[in-house]
Structures are given as structure tokens and as C-alpha cells.
Amino acid sequence: MEYSRKTPEEPVQNRSFQEYSWPFWPVVPIYPYSQRRTLRTEVVPNTIWTFEQVQGILYVVVPIRMTVVKLKKGGLLVYAPVAPTPECLRLMQELVVKYGDVKYIILPTISGIEHKVFVGPFARKFPKAQVFVAPGQWSFPINLPLSWLGLPAQRTHILPQDSRNTPFFDEFDYQILGPLALGIGRFAEVAFFHRGSQTLLVTDTIVSIPDSPPAIVQLDPYPLLFHAKDDTFHKVEDHEITRRRGWQRISLFSFYFRPSVLDTVELADAFRDSWQAPDRSKKAYFGIYPFKWKPNWQQCFEALRGNGRLFVAPILQTLILNRAPEETLIWANQVSQWNFNRIIPCHFDSPIMATPSQFRQAFTFLEKTSEGLLPQADFELLLEINDLLNRFKITPPAKPKV
């Protein structure tokens, strides 16, 4: 698979922490908490830009991405907003001055709280923008009205099933997957197709992993160095190989939670060993590192990455999309009818030069004739979670492959 790369714009140095401030981080208290850097990249000259930040738990950090598209008649469409920090808004304002105000803001998911939490604050910064959200929105533990979740009541609309009934149909088409019933909640995603640039925008369904850490992750390399350790006693130095090793292990954590090449250490032993750790600072969790990587861990990463192929995240394969295989495949077939040559997901690699047939190939795990693209040995923890969900009837069971 070939890649189209654009060099990220150089981040402005020596700005105060206020530039990166995100005061509402307690709503979703995940790393990097109150300080979020933003990196803007021009993907299609004078047409499409991505805005990247990072998010994660226990230093398992990955990019989260917003896409901005210039409209032919002036103005901008924003797909899946990120945190509107002062830095992010400054970078947005540069586009607004040149291309016009934000006209449309799209929330393309109903379950991804890491996307939903930013829509209300972002919309308030652009009071002329109309907000369009995926149908079937819900919240937990209480299902609240969208206005109670911070979305502006007078200018928030549900995306109609027929994309022709939207004010941006002259430039965009879209297909809605779901909402899929999952017991306590629902899952949905809206894939957008920008005809002029032949670009597909997706949220969580499709990903591809770069071999090296993305630029946004390298702005603060500490998480990469933390996960580059083989065990508690391993002292690492900051260089390119170390960062790459940390990124590849972060990717395994992100997709499998507990890959087959990872041994966990008993907590009591991890506490005891922490006294001999090279770094016993608070930032390093006082030296506690309850993991040991097996020598063949990199083979596991290469099998997951597959030379940069498109694939569906294991958690979606095991716990969500297999609850509605027929509906998912119908959606994948519909999306595959568009003549896109570029995909911009909200996470991991971007942009990805890929064809509709490569997109469709990623969903063959739902078909009887396919064994799936990923090694099944690494699905052990996800399958255990699936069994628990089924046993306690928290979610409906998986349906047979189509």
C-alpha cells in the first residue's frame, strides 16, 4: 500500500502552557489531561487539513484527528472536532481568515466519547456553524438531551438517512452504519466522501499503523520511552530506534490490550522490583512496570501492521461489528462504491492512499469464506471479555458470519 505524506507544519516553539490548555479535561480524564498540543497538516493543498492531538491511558497514547475541508462556495466543514485549545483555535483562525468561517461541524459517531466531548465546546467557538450529528445519540448512565451535553440546541441537526437532504450534498456524500444495538448502548459511524478531492473520512472503523511514531506523538516522547522498556530494570535512551520500539508496543497495547507476546508481572513483584528501577519518579509511576516483553514481540507487531494495510480494529471485530455482520457488510459495500483514493481516519495513520477494494477487503472477517487478517492468538483477552458480556447478557451475542 502506498502512502501520501505531507510534512506537518512546524509547531511554534516557546509558547506558554496556556496555549495548550484544555480546562475541561476532568469530563474525560485521560492523558495528556490539561495540556494538549495540536499539529496541523495540509493534506490536499488549499483544500484539506488535519488537526492532530494525542490521547491515551497509562502512556498508551495515539493520535486523535479532526479533518477540515474547504467548501467551494467559501467556508469550512469540520469532521470530528478535537479539543479547541487556544493553539487549535489559532490554527483554525488562520484558515478562517483565508477561506471563510466554519459553516458545518460533523459529529460522525454516537459512542465515541473522546469525539463527542469536544463538539459542544468547539461549536461555541464558531457560533455561525450548523452542527450535524449521527442519528441515535445516547449517553451513559443517563440518556440526556443533546443540549444538556453542551451542543447548541438551535443549530444542532440529526444527519438524515438520505444525504441529498443536507446543505452540503453538492460536495459531500455519506453513509451511516447503524445505530447497532449493543445492549447498554449503541454504535454508529458516518463515513463522509469529499468528491472534489476523492477523499474518504472515517472515524473508528478503519485504521492503518505507521511503522514509526507519528509526529504529534513525538512532540512529547516520554510515553514512547516508557513503553520502550523491556522490563522494570531496563534503562532506555532517547533516540530514533527507542522511540520506534515504544510506538510499536503502544500499538499492540492499543489494539489487543494484552497481546500474546506480553507477560504480566504480579503486582506484589512489580512493587518489589520498582525499588531497583532506573527511574522511580512520580512520572514513571514510581518505577512500577508490571510488564515483560517476549523476544518475538516485533513479529507480533509486523503481523498486526501487515505492511501498512487497512484493517478493522480487533475490539470492533470481536465485540461490536460481529453483532451486525450483514448490516456492516452492506455499509462497507455502499462506501466501496465511491471512487476515493485517499482515506483519513480519526486515529493512527493518515492520510492513507487506498482504493475502495482495499477498504472492502478489511471487512472480510465477517464473511464465512475468510479466516480474518489478524493472528487469532492475540485476541485472547478480547475473547474473554466477549464471553463475559455474553454470560451476563450485557450485549447481544455475535451473529454468524455472512
Summary of the structure (lengths in Angstrom):
residues: 402
radius of gyration: 21.1
end to end distance: 27.1
largest distance: 64.1
contacts: 1276
relative contact order: 0.12
helix: 34%
strand: 21%
